[in-house]
Amino acid sequence: MGHSENAETVWGSGEPALPELWQRRARLSHDEMASMYSLVQQALTAYHPLELQALGEDKEELISQFIYFKVFRLEAAHSSATTFPLHSAPSNRHAVCAYFRRYLIDCLRSASHQRNVSLDDDDFAYDIDQQTAMHPDPIGSVFMQYGLNEAFVRESARAFIAGLDESDRLVLAGTLGWLSDEKGGLSEVAARYRIASYHYRAGKLGVILKKCALPADFARTAIGQWVEHMLGIDITLENRLAILAALGILSEQSTEPV
């Protein structure tokens, strides 16, 4: 399936597409609102940015809040029948994800969310508060502690994926990347693309671990070695935020082949 088919499925076929609905989102009919809600929700299904982990709140609830307050703009619903410029409308699912991530960053900055951050200990929550207060981009602030920046990690992730064989790239796509929202999960992806020993491959790659696995077990996987040796981030509990950030970028770089 190519990009154009994916885009048509996500943005609507035979009905108003998301950019057109977005442009007049303050004055949609009930059916159009339901259609737009479904399109945005579908675009965010497989998106798991680092900020979700930091907030510690239910993803579906955050998506609903984002749609109602930032997409439908219900807080200003009665102010005017506004028509928004078309250039502000997202043209693909990546743009919707970028808008959603911006909303999550705003949530992290707000005092009400900072008081409710659910993390393992108070010191870790304090570190998050400090990072989000002093830096406009929480991910950038996390990587900066390791002498990294987001652009370097993205380039390294692209190089890592390029170095995998085709079957491993598909296993990555079926667990973290562009195929991860497929019905049937990795087993369905493996059957469709005829990937032999896919479960073993997933374990060696590091996208599937046993429940009793330790950080050292993940460090021995291909992804674990990329994190440790290419990014210089030790696989330890203390570095979990940076590891999550790296995995999030690895997920985003797993894209459908042209």
Secondary structure, DSSP 8 states (H G I E B T S, - for coil): --HHHHHHHHH-SSS--HHHHHHTGGG--HHHHHHHHHHHHHHHTT---HHHHHHTS-HHHHHHHHIIIIIS-GGGTTT------GGGS-SSHHHHHHHHHHHHHHHHHSHHHHHT---S-HHHHHHHHHHHHH-S-HHHHHHHTTT--HHHHHHHHHHHHHTS-HHHHHHHHHHTSTTTTSTTHHHHHHHHHT-TTHHHHHHHHTSS--TT--HHHHHTSHHHHIIIIIS----SGGGHHHHHHHHHHHHHH-----
